[in-house]
């Protein structure tokens, strides 16, 4: 009940300050919610476009390659979001898949590559103009078990702790691999294109290791 003695009482400066602070906090929350809604709408639009493309295309939709992904943060984020949603909805429903997937799966480029094409194979089997019982059966019988088996081989014993950066800590290699004999590609290309009837040039690594005076072009001791 209102106090009759409060007639004509104005809010104090402290009360007005508290009210302003609460209003600012509410405004920030509204702005944050609006941003989240906009982000969800953008992602939903992207997923809708992907699904529409799958349904409209009569043939198979080539899967994107994680290993050859563009240097585009938004594209990569959308790709992972779509893959993660599919994994929760489909892939991890299979016991062997859930048991063999390490908690650091997204740090392994080969694992992400396998899951991406498997997701698109699933979409082509269940959706679009070429969807069929045969493709679904092949996905269950051959494609999915093959990916599960290879993921177990690639990273089945790995964990998030193996990716910690600590001095003396065993770390999993996640950077770009080194291509053996890369410095010899030009020499081999020239030999194979114009002189393959004769012996190949000596490997640079063998010469650097002092083997050039020991082995001839056929690997025989001179």
Protein Blocks (a to p, Z undefined) as FASTA:
>chain_A
ZZfklgoiacdfklmmmmmmmmmmmmmmmmmmmmmmmmmmmmmmmmmmmmmmmmmpmbdc
ddddfklgccdfklmmmmmmmmmmmmmmmmmmpmklmmmmcfklmmpmklmmmmmmmmmm
mmmmmgcjkbcfklmmmmmmmmmmmmmmmmmmmmmmgcfklmpccehiacddfbdcddeh
klmmmmmmmmmmmmmmpccdddfklmmnopmmmpcfkopaZZ
